[in-house]
């Protein structure tokens, strides 16, 4: 069967994209540069602990982008991304603890390991769709913490005690604290990963991914290798989550099996929905939500923090059913209307 042409790919994928995932900001380049400028100044204006929290927001944002590529742009539902996050975190921690690997060099290793694992997991999962795929990934998320506690792996994983790693200092004698340096390092990685994800979605491969999401039968008739693209998307999604896990281990300085339970998968899913399914910048809104809102809920009531957090999520879903993407789209349309007048 002949390979699909560029025009065919656009005809299949484009109808669903603007409506779901691509609110265009008025003067979006100015907004991007202004946001980056604020991000570069923030660590010098806030306390060290808030800098640490903002770094974790960026880490979660990378993981949510990975989940978005799989669910928002390819239509595969996963409840098991905590497993890929854990794998990336443990690869980084073990390399730093056992081999004295440079912390920056652990990121590509963790990403490659998670890509291979995600791709191989995606192959047998091709037979599964919808709730059945969700159940398979749920099993992966539940099993991972138990596997990390196994005695034969204890030398490498630290068993239930986990692994403690050192927080790196700023290189070249830069006048930055450890938290400030890790923030800038994570910000750089986040910008690179975000640009790569944007370019992937805008490419021919990205249009094939979205074509499979929107209409698998039509995509197959156009010559798209659905099995290959689904497996590759699973691998790329796992790569993003693994890099986030490695960064998270470096920032937190500690990994343990109970840090990567099924609840982490739910946290990433909440961040995806809050930010907007199928909208890459929404990952930053989602990352901020899943980090700060639970703390806010706990400040309201420590005994009922989970209930307060749940009520907040329900209210958000009712008010913004398409997440931050819908809000940005509405604001953009209003601003455009004012500019036209």
C-alpha positions as CSV (number, residue, x, y, z in Angstrom):
1,X,0.0,0.0,0.0
2,X,1.5,3.4,-0.9
3,X,2.6,5.8,1.8
4,X,0.2,8.6,2.6
5,X,0.9,11.9,1.1
6,X,1.2,15.2,3.1
7,X,-2.2,16.3,1.8
8,X,-3.9,13.1,2.9
9,X,-2.4,13.4,6.4
10,X,-3.6,16.9,6.7
11,X,-7.1,16.0,5.5
12,X,-7.4,13.3,8.1
13,X,-5.9,14.9,11.1
14,X,-6.7,18.6,10.9
15,X,-10.5,18.8,11.5
16,X,-10.3,17.7,15.1
17,X,-7.2,19.6,16.2
18,X,-8.1,23.3,16.3
19,X,-11.3,22.6,18.2
20,X,-9.7,20.5,20.9
21,X,-6.1,21.4,21.4
22,X,-4.8,24.6,19.8
23,X,-6.0,27.9,21.3
24,X,-3.9,30.5,19.7
25,X,-2.7,33.3,22.0
26,X,-3.0,36.9,20.8
27,X,0.6,37.9,20.2
28,X,1.7,34.4,21.3
29,X,5.4,35.1,20.7
30,X,5.3,38.0,23.0
31,X,3.5,35.9,25.6
32,X,6.2,33.2,25.3
33,X,9.1,35.6,25.7
34,X,7.4,37.4,28.6
35,X,6.7,34.0,30.3
36,X,10.4,32.9,29.9
37,X,11.6,36.3,31.2
38,X,9.5,35.9,34.3
39,X,10.6,32.3,34.7
40,X,14.3,33.4,34.6
41,X,13.8,36.1,37.2
42,X,11.6,34.1,39.7
43,X,14.3,32.2,41.5
44,X,15.9,35.5,42.6
45,X,12.6,36.9,43.9
46,X,11.2,34.0,46.0
47,X,12.4,31.8,48.9
48,X,14.4,28.7,48.4
49,X,11.5,26.3,49.2
50,X,9.2,28.0,46.6
51,X,12.0,27.6,44.1
52,X,12.1,23.9,44.9
53,X,8.3,23.7,44.4
54,X,8.5,25.6,41.0
55,X,11.2,23.1,39.9
56,X,8.8,20.2,40.7
57,X,6.1,22.0,38.7
58,X,8.4,21.8,35.7
59,X,9.2,18.2,36.4
60,X,5.5,17.3,36.5
61,X,4.9,19.4,33.3
62,X,7.4,17.2,31.4
63,X,5.6,14.0,32.6
64,X,2.2,15.5,31.7
65,X,3.4,16.4,28.2
66,X,4.5,12.8,27.8
67,X,1.0,11.6,28.9
68,X,-0.6,14.1,26.6
69,X,1.3,12.8,23.5
70,X,-0.1,9.4,24.2
71,X,-3.7,10.2,25.3
72,X,-4.4,13.7,23.9
73,X,-2.7,13.2,20.5
74,X,-2.9,9.5,19.9
75,X,-6.0,8.5,21.8
76,X,-4.4,5.8,24.0
77,X,-5.5,5.9,27.7
78,X,-2.9,5.1,30.3
79,X,-3.1,4.7,34.1
80,X,0.5,3.3,34.3
81,X,2.8,6.3,33.8
82,X,3.9,6.2,37.4
83,X,5.9,3.0,36.3
84,X,7.8,5.0,33.7
85,X,8.4,7.8,36.1
86,X,9.7,5.3,38.6
87,X,12.0,3.7,36.1
88,X,13.5,7.0,35.0
89,X,14.0,8.0,38.7
90,X,15.7,4.7,39.6
91,X,17.9,4.7,36.5
92,X,19.2,8.2,37.4
93,X,19.6,7.3,41.1
94,X,21.4,4.0,40.5
95,X,23.8,5.6,38.0
96,X,24.6,8.4,40.4
97,X,24.9,6.2,43.5
98,X,26.6,3.1,42.1
99,X,28.6,4.4,39.1
100,X,29.2,8.0,40.0
101,X,27.5,9.1,36.7
102,X,27.2,12.8,36.1
103,X,23.7,13.8,36.9
104,X,23.0,15.5,33.6
105,X,24.2,12.4,31.7
106,X,21.6,10.3,33.5
107,X,18.7,12.0,31.7
108,X,19.3,10.6,28.2
109,X,20.0,7.2,29.7
110,X,16.8,7.2,31.7
111,X,14.9,8.5,28.6
112,X,16.3,5.7,26.3
113,X,15.6,3.0,28.9
114,X,12.0,4.2,29.3
115,X,11.5,4.5,25.5
116,X,12.6,0.9,25.1
117,X,10.4,-0.3,27.9
118,X,7.4,1.8,26.7
119,X,7.8,0.6,23.1
120,X,8.0,-3.1,24.2
121,X,5.0,-2.6,26.5
122,X,3.1,-0.9,23.7
123,X,3.5,-3.9,21.3
124,X,1.4,-6.4,23.2
125,X,-1.0,-3.6,24.3
126,X,-1.9,-3.0,20.6
127,X,-4.6,-5.6,21.0
128,X,-6.2,-3.6,23.8
129,X,-8.2,-0.4,23.6
130,X,-10.2,1.8,25.9
131,X,-10.9,0.4,29.4
132,X,-8.9,-2.8,28.6
133,X,-5.7,-0.8,27.9
134,X,-6.4,1.3,31.0
135,X,-6.6,-1.9,33.0
136,X,-3.3,-3.3,31.6
137,X,-1.5,0.0,32.4
138,X,-3.1,0.0,35.9
139,X,-1.6,-3.4,36.5
140,X,1.8,-2.1,35.5
141,X,1.4,0.9,37.9
142,X,0.4,-1.4,40.8
143,X,3.1,-4.0,40.2
144,X,6.1,-1.6,39.9
145,X,6.5,-0.6,43.5
146,X,6.4,-4.2,44.6
147,X,9.0,-5.2,42.0
148,X,11.3,-2.5,43.2
149,X,11.2,-4.0,46.7
150,X,12.3,-7.5,45.6
151,X,15.3,-8.9,47.5
152,X,17.3,-9.8,44.3
153,X,17.2,-6.1,43.3
154,X,17.9,-4.7,46.7
155,X,21.6,-4.0,46.0
156,X,20.6,-1.7,43.1
157,X,17.3,-0.3,44.3
158,X,17.9,-0.1,48.0
159,X,14.8,-2.1,48.7
160,X,12.2,-0.4,50.9
161,X,14.8,2.0,52.2
162,X,15.4,3.5,48.7
163,X,18.4,5.5,47.5
164,X,19.6,8.9,48.8
165,X,21.6,11.0,46.3
166,X,23.5,14.2,46.6
167,X,22.1,17.5,45.3
168,X,24.5,19.0,42.7
169,X,26.2,22.3,43.1
170,X,26.1,25.0,40.4
171,X,29.0,24.4,37.9
172,X,31.8,26.8,36.9
173,X,31.5,28.7,40.2
174,X,28.2,30.3,39.3
175,X,26.8,32.4,42.2
176,X,23.7,30.3,42.5
177,X,22.3,28.1,45.3
178,X,21.7,24.4,44.7
179,X,17.9,25.0,44.4
180,X,18.4,27.9,42.0
181,X,20.8,25.9,39.8
182,X,18.5,22.9,39.7
183,X,15.6,25.2,38.8
184,X,17.5,26.7,35.8
185,X,18.8,23.2,34.8
186,X,15.2,21.8,34.9
187,X,13.9,24.9,33.1
188,X,16.4,24.3,30.2
189,X,15.4,20.7,29.9
190,X,11.7,21.6,30.0
191,X,12.1,24.2,27.2
192,X,13.9,21.6,25.0
193,X,11.4,18.9,25.7
194,X,8.5,21.2,25.0
195,X,9.9,22.4,21.7
196,X,10.5,18.8,20.7
197,X,7.0,17.8,21.5
198,X,5.6,20.8,19.6
199,X,7.7,20.0,16.6
200,X,6.6,16.3,16.8
201,X,2.9,17.2,16.9
202,X,3.3,19.6,14.0
203,X,5.2,17.1,11.9
204,X,3.9,14.4,9.5
205,X,4.4,11.9,12.3
206,X,2.2,14.0,14.6
207,X,-0.5,14.2,12.0
208,X,-0.4,10.4,11.7
209,X,-0.8,10.1,15.5
210,X,-3.8,12.4,15.4
211,X,-5.3,10.6,12.4
212,X,-5.2,7.3,14.4
213,X,-6.9,9.0,17.3
214,X,-9.6,10.5,15.2
215,X,-10.4,7.7,12.8
216,X,-8.3,4.5,12.9
217,X,-10.1,3.0,9.9
218,X,-9.5,6.0,7.7
219,X,-5.9,6.2,8.9
220,X,-5.3,2.6,8.0
221,X,-6.9,3.1,4.6
222,X,-4.4,5.9,3.9
223,X,-1.5,3.5,4.5
224,X,-0.6,4.5,8.1
225,X,1.0,1.7,10.0
226,X,-1.2,1.9,13.1
227,X,0.7,-0.7,15.1
228,X,4.1,1.0,14.5
229,X,2.8,4.5,15.3
230,X,1.0,3.4,18.4
231,X,4.0,1.6,19.8
232,X,6.3,4.5,18.9
233,X,4.0,7.0,20.6
234,X,3.9,4.8,23.7
235,X,7.7,4.7,23.7
236,X,8.0,8.5,23.2
237,X,5.5,9.1,26.0
238,X,7.4,6.8,28.3
239,X,10.7,8.7,27.3
240,X,9.2,12.0,28.4
241,X,7.9,10.6,31.7
242,X,11.3,8.8,32.3
243,X,13.2,12.1,31.9
244,X,10.8,13.7,34.3
245,X,11.4,10.9,36.8
246,X,15.1,11.3,36.5
247,X,14.9,15.0,37.1
248,X,12.5,14.4,40.0
249,X,15.0,12.1,41.6
250,X,17.8,14.7,41.3
251,X,15.7,17.5,42.7
252,X,14.2,15.5,45.6
253,X,17.5,13.7,46.3
254,X,15.6,10.5,47.2
255,X,13.8,7.6,45.5
256,X,11.8,4.8,47.2
257,X,9.2,2.4,45.9
258,X,6.4,3.9,47.9
259,X,7.0,7.3,46.1
260,X,5.7,5.8,42.8
261,X,2.4,4.3,43.7
262,X,-0.7,4.3,41.5
263,X,-1.7,7.7,43.0
264,X,1.1,9.3,41.0
265,X,-0.5,8.0,37.8
266,X,-3.8,9.6,38.9
267,X,-1.9,12.8,39.7
268,X,-0.5,13.0,36.2
269,X,-3.9,12.3,34.7
270,X,-5.5,15.1,36.8
271,X,-2.8,17.4,35.6
272,X,-3.5,16.4,32.0
273,X,-7.3,17.1,32.3
274,X,-6.8,20.4,34.2
275,X,-4.3,21.7,31.6
276,X,-6.4,20.6,28.6
277,X,-6.2,17.3,26.7
278,X,-4.4,17.8,23.4
279,X,-2.8,21.2,24.3
280,X,0.9,21.1,25.2
281,X,1.2,24.4,27.1
282,X,-1.6,23.1,29.4
283,X,1.0,20.8,31.0
284,X,2.3,23.8,33.0
285,X,-1.1,24.7,34.3
286,X,-1.6,21.0,35.2
287,X,1.8,20.7,36.9
288,X,1.1,23.8,39.0
289,X,-2.4,22.5,39.9
290,X,-1.3,19.0,41.1
291,X,1.5,20.5,43.2
292,X,-0.1,23.6,44.8
293,X,-3.8,22.8,45.1
294,X,-3.4,19.7,47.4
295,X,-1.3,21.9,49.7
296,X,-4.0,24.6,49.6
297,X,-6.7,22.0,50.4
298,X,-4.6,20.8,53.3
299,X,-4.3,24.3,54.6
300,X,-8.1,24.5,54.6
301,X,-8.6,21.3,56.5
302,X,-5.9,18.8,57.3
303,X,-8.4,16.0,58.3
304,X,-10.5,16.5,55.1
305,X,-7.8,17.6,52.7
306,X,-8.6,14.8,50.3
307,X,-12.3,15.7,50.3
308,X,-11.6,19.4,49.7
309,X,-9.2,18.5,46.9
310,X,-11.9,16.3,45.3
311,X,-14.5,19.1,45.5
312,X,-12.1,21.5,43.9
313,X,-11.5,19.1,41.0
314,X,-15.2,18.6,40.5
315,X,-15.9,22.3,40.5
316,X,-13.1,22.8,38.0
317,X,-14.5,20.2,35.7
318,X,-17.9,21.8,35.8
319,X,-16.6,25.3,35.3
320,X,-13.9,24.5,32.8
321,X,-14.8,21.1,31.1
322,X,-11.9,21.5,28.6
323,X,-9.4,22.7,31.3
324,X,-7.0,25.6,30.9
325,X,-7.1,25.2,27.2
326,X,-10.8,26.2,27.1
327,X,-10.1,29.2,29.3
328,X,-7.2,30.4,27.2
329,X,-9.3,29.9,24.0
330,X,-12.2,32.0,25.5
331,X,-9.8,34.8,26.6
332,X,-8.1,34.8,23.2
333,X,-11.4,35.0,21.3
334,X,-12.5,37.9,23.5
335,X,-9.2,39.8,22.9
336,X,-9.4,39.2,19.2
337,X,-13.0,40.5,19.1
338,X,-11.8,43.7,20.9
339,X,-8.9,44.1,18.5
340,X,-11.3,43.8,15.5
341,X,-13.6,46.5,16.9
